[in-house]
């Protein structure tokens, strides 16, 4: 008799259906798993044998063969313990009707307990998309599985519960009616920031249009403080965005319910390229995928490994990252708002007006080379953050709150949604050249203003011109205007000067 049970394995963050086939035949007693099973799956034989003993069953003293199909797909992880154990039980002439049409997953303990595994949300989505009647998951993962509508969820704590259901002595346990847990971030607010009106305007503009932002300036001017409060200004996640984000975190075992707050990832500057972009022998999401639909904050950006930050070029353009390995190519989502902070020089005091810079010309040249021109060209807003005067720093009057800024951001995003929905684009920063030409037309005065800006700023490339127009489109959205006028272009251009000595554009606004 050959028993068949449905389960899954992860391919990046997506679930792939796996058929577990078990045959018990005559021959020397033995246990073999075929089908490109990883070591963690083969070691499951010890866990399965002990778990079966815990429920008064044993591996048959015959030849036990387990096949995992498709056979050409590598299958890592311990989530196959439970389905393999059930397949062995069914092949041993235990009735299997109770699990027909179900997808099973879970790691087994030596005492028969069923432990949580990563990827439950992706597996539940797979079961729903395949028209299966339900999933059997570890009881600790039911909150995550219940986020998917249209499929039954059964949570088990012990292999014995499943054995009783197979024997017809009990029903599969359903999860309790408690609401799944939610993530909540500690409250921070933009009202805590004193001064920095220009930088706050840049933050609002970046959030409203999804534009990447660089905050450059001396130490202690509030760059990190501003960046860490950006999530409080972002609009709430939609249901689809929340499921996308939760699916990524579920794939690495970090989800325990629906993630309703936008992610904020701030990796240390010692991070490797693989950890930032994703990878490994078994590819897994990196920081840029964990920041999907949220914020990636790179504090002291010039201190990061050059290879790591230069590798961000393609994800910033394509909103995804492609990881190539011997066994195949993996594409992971990476649509995030990048916020970077940097000092103007190694000592931090160049042109600060506070202290004298002690860096020599050679040190300054090496420091500037840490961030290439092509990478900076992909950062829409580049703002110099000046020191705050003591009178403003000690003021008891709070700054504008995050809630007030968020209202304007949501209104601007609503305008973008109505305009860009036919093109399948969510915000201005994601517009392609074709979409931009269709939605960001300039009148004659605007074209002349743009030509004058490009003429006076030789650093403008074709890419930076497109990004300038996108930022100007967001300026118009914040102002509630349908058309991009010259004032919007001048305002957008004022956010492109990191060098504090270049002030002619800001003075013209």
N, C-alpha and C positions, 0 to 999 in steps of 0.2 A: 504493500500500500504506500502510495506517495501522498503526503500531506502538503497542502499549500496554504501559506499565510502571507498577507500583504503587509509590507512595512516600507521604510523610506531610508534614503541617505541624503546628505547635504552635498550639493555641488555649488560651492560658494555660499550664497544665502538662499538658494532655491532648493526645494525638495524634489527628489527623483524617486519614482515608484520602484520598489524592489520586491520581487517574488521570492519568498523563502520556501524552498522545496526540501522536504525531508523524506528519506527512504530508509527503512530498516529492513535489512536483508540477512540471509544466512552467510556465515563466514566467521573469520576470527573477530572477536570483539574489538571494536575500534571506533574512533570518532574522527571524521574528516569534514572540513569545510572547504568548499571550492567556490571560485567565482571572484578572484581578486580581493579576498578578504584581508584587511589590514591586521596587524598583530593584535590590536585591541579586540578585534572580533574573534580571532582564533583563541586568545586567552579566555574568552567568554566560556569556553568549555568547562573550565574549573568552576566558574560562578554558577553556570547552569546545573552542573552535577550536584553541587552543594545545595542549591535552591530546590531542586527536585527532591533531594533527601529530606529537606525541611518540610515538605508537604507529603511525606511518606510515599514518594515515588523515586525510581532510580533510572539511570540510563540503561536501556536494555543491553543485556550481555550478547549483543549481536553487532553486526556491522552497521553503524549509523553514518549516513552520508547526507550532508546538508549542502545544497546548491543555492547560490545567491545570483539571481538573474536580474538584469543582463550581466553576463559573465565578463564583459570587457570594461566594466566601470569599477574603479577602485572604490572600496567601501570601508571607510574608517569609522571610529567611534564605537560606543558601547550600547547604542540604542537598539541594536539587533538582538540583545540578550533575551528580552521577553518574547518577541516573535519566534525566535529559534526554539526556545523552551516550549512554547505552545505547539509549534510544528512537531516537535518530538513527542509531546503528549498525544497529539492527534494521530500521528503515525503509529503509536503504541496502542491503537484501537480505542482511544478516548473520543467520544462524539465531538465534532467540531462545528455543529450548526450555529452555536452561539456566537461565533466570531466570523461567520460568513458576511461579506460585505463591509468588514471593519478593517481599519488600518491600525496596526499595533506598534507600539514603541515603548522602550523603557530599559533601564539598566537594572540588573539583578544584584542584590546583595547575597552574601553567603547564607543568610538566614531566610532567603526568599522574599525579602522586602524589595519593592520597586522604587528605584531612585530616579530623580529628574535628569533630563538630558537636554542638550541644546537643540534648537530648530523645531520646537513643538508648533509654533505658529505657522511656519512654512509647511509642515507636514499636514496640519489641519486644513490649510488652504488647498493643498494638493488633493486631499480626500474630498473636499467640496467640489473642486473642479472636475474630478473624475466621477462624480455622481455616486460616491460611496455613502452608505447610510450612517457612518460614524467613525470615531477614532477612540482607541483605548490608550490612555496616557497615564503617566504617574500622577497620583493624586495631587502632588505639589505643583503640577503644571496645568491643572484644569483652568485656573484663572486666565492663563495665556491662551489656551485652546478655545475658550468660550468667546473670545473676541471675534471669531469667525462665525458668521450667521449661516444658517442653512445646513448644518451638520450636527449630529448628536455627539456629545462628549461624555465619555465614561472614564472616571478616575479610579485607579486601583492602587492600593497601598502594599499588597502582598500577592505573591503568585497564587496563594491558596484561594483568594477571592475569585480569580479567573478560573481556577480548577473547579470550584463549586459551580460556576456558571456553565462550564463545559459539561459537567455531569448533569445539569438541569436542576440542581438543588437550590439555586439562587439566581437572581437577576444580576446583570452587570451593574455595579454601583454607579449612580449618577452623582454629579457634583452638587454641593449645597447651593442654596440660593444667594449666598453672600456675593456682593459686588467684587469684581477683581480689583486688586490693589493698584494704586496709581502713583506715579512719580510726582513729587513736589519739590521744587527747588527752594532754598532759603531765600527770603525776600530781599531784594536790593532795588534801589530806585534812583533814577537820574536826578531827583531833587537833592541827593547827597553831594552832587558835583557842584563846586563853586566856580563861577566864572566860565571860561572856555566856551563862549557863545558860538564862535566860528566852528570849533571842533564839534560842538553839540549839533549844529546845523548839518555838518558833514555826516555825522552819525545818522541823523534823521533821514537825510537824502540817501545814504547807503542802504538803510533798512527798507525805505519805501520802494526802491527800485531793484534791490538785490545786488547792489554794486559792491565790488571789493574795495577795501579801505586800508590805507596806510597812514598811521599816525606817527609822525617823526618829531622829535624834540628832545630837550635836555631831560635828565632824570628828575623825577618828582613833580612833573607837570600834570599828571593825571591821565596819562595814556592808558595804563592798565585799568584804572578805575572806570574810565569811559567804556573800554572794551568789555569789561565784565558785566556791565549793565545793559549791554545791547540786547540780550534776550528778553529783558523786561519791556522793550519797545517793539519787539517783533509781534506780528499778528498771531493769533492762536493757530495751532495746527488744524487743518481739516481732517475729517475722518480718514480719507485715503492717505494723506500724508502721515498721520499717526500710525496707520497700519504698516506703511512702507518703512518708517523709522523703527517700529517695534520688531519688524521682521529681521532687520539687520542685527539688532541687539540680541534677538532670540537665537540667531545663528551662532553666536559665541557665548550663549548661556548667561546673558546679562539682563534679560527681560523677565519681569514677573508681573505681567499685566500690561495694559495699554499705556504707552508713553505719550503723555499729553502735553508735555513741555518741550519746546524746541531744544535739541541738543546743544550743548556748549562744550567744545573740546579745546583744551589748552595744553598740548603736548610740550614736554621739556625740550630745550634746544639740543640735547644730546640724542634725540630720537634717531633711529636708523631710517633709511629710505623705505625698507620693507614694512616697518612698523607704521610709517606715515601713509604710504600708498596702499599697503596690503600685500600679502604674499606669503612666503613660507613653502616648505615642501608640500604641505596640504594648504593651499591658498585660503586665507581668511581675510575678512575686511580689516583695513587699516583705519587710521584716525580720520582720513578724509571721508571715508564711507560712514564712520560713526557720527560724523558731523552732518550727514545728509539731512536736508531740510532745516538745518540749524546754522551754527556759527563755528568756524575754525579760527582760533586765536593763536597767532604765532608771536609770542612776546620775545623781544630782542631778536628779530628775524635775521639780522646779519650774523648772529652767533650759531645759527643752524648750519649743519653740513651743507656745503654748496650743492652737492649732488641731490640731496633731499629736497631742497626748496626749488631747484631748477626742474626737478621731476614734476612739479605742480603745473607746469605750463599746459600740458595736454588736458588734465582734468579741469583746469579753469576754463578752457575753451569748450570742451565737449560735455561737461557736467557728468562725467563718468570716468572710470579708470579701467584699463584693460591690462590684465595680468597674464602673461604667457608662461607656461610651464611645459615640460616634456609631455605630460599626459593630456594637454589641451590648453585652451585659452578661456579665461574667465573674465566676464565684464561685470563690474560692480557699480552701483549708483554712487555719485559723489557730487550732488548739487548742493553747494554750501555757500555761505557768505564768509569770505576770508577777510579777517581783520588782522593786520600786522602792526607791530609797534617796533620802532627803531630809534636809536640815538643818532645824532648827526655825525658822530665821530667816536673813536674808541673811548676817549675820556668822557664824552657826552656833553661838553660845554661849548662846542663850536657855535659861534654867533648867538650865544644864549643871552648875553648881556648880564650874566650873573657872575661867572668866573671866566678866567682866561683859559683858552684851549691849550693843552700841553702836548698835543699830538704833532709830530713832524710830518712833512710832506709825504714821505714814504709810507708812514702809517695811515695817513688819510687815503692815499691811493689804493693801498691794499684793502682798506675797509670798504671803499666804494665798489671794488670789484667783487665783493661777496654777494651782491645782488645785481644780476645782469640787467642790461637794458631791456631785452625781450620779456623778462619777468615783470619788471616795473611797468612795461607797456601794457600789461594785462591787469593792472590795478587801476581802477577807474578814478578813485578819489585819493589824492595824496596831499595830506594836510600837515602843516607845521604847527605844533602845539607849543605856544609860548608860556613862560612862567606866569603864574597868577599873582597879581599884586596883593600885598598883605591885607589891604582894606577889604578886597573881595573875598579873600581866603577866610577872614575872621568874621565875615558878615553873618548875621543871624537869620537873614532872609533866605529861605530855601530856593533852590533853582526850580525850573519847570519840571513837573513830575513826569514819570514814565507814562502814566495813563493819558495825559494830555498829548504827549508826543505820539503815543500809539493810536489815538483817535485819528490824527492826521495821516498816519501811515496807513491805517486800514482804509480810509477814504481814498487815498492815492492808489492803493492796491485794487480797490473795487473798480476804479476807472480803468486800470490796466487790464483787469479781468474781462471787462465788457469789450474792450478794444482788441485784446489778443486771444480771446477764447477761440475764435474761428481758426486761428493758426496753431492751436495746441501749445501756446506759450503762456507761462504763468506770470512772469514779471519782465520789466524792460531789459534787465541785464541779460536775459536769455534770448533776446531777439536775434535772429539771423539777419544777414544783409538783406535778403529778400523781404523779410517781414519789416525791417526797419525802413526800407524804401517805401513800403506800402502805407506805413503808419506814422512816419516822422518826416513829412515833407516840409520844406522851408519856403517861405516867400522870398521875394527879391531882396528885401532888407536883410533877412536872415542869411541868405547865401553870401551877401557882401560882407556881413559881420564875420561869418565863418572863414571866408577867404582872407580877411584882414588878420584874424587870429592866427591862422596857419602861416601867413607871411611873417608875422612878428615873432612867432614861436617856431624856430626851425626844428625843435625836438618832436613836433607832431608827425607821426607816421600814419599810414592809411588805417591801421588798426586803431590808433589813438583818436583819429578823427571820428571813426564810427562810435567809439566809446564816449567821446565828447557829446555826440548827438544823442546817444542813449541817456546820458546823465541829464542833458537839457530836457529831454522828454519827461524825465522824472520830476524835474523842477516845475515843468508845466502842470504835471499831475498834482503835485502838492499845492500849487496855486489855483487848481480847479480850472485850468485853461485847456481848451481843445487844441490850440495851435502852439507851436514853438516859436517864440519871438526872439528878438536880438538879446533882450535882457536875460532870458533863460540860457542862451549860449554863453554870454559873458559870466553868468553865475557858475555855470558848469566848468568853464575854463579856470575860474578862480580856485577850484579845488584840484588843480593839476600841478601846483608849484610846491615842491618840498623845500626848495632853497629859499630861505627867508629873505634873501636880497632881491628876489624876483617878485615885485609887488605891483607892477604896472597894471596887470589885469584886475587884481582885486580892487585897486583904486578906481578902476573904470566902472565897477558895478554900481 
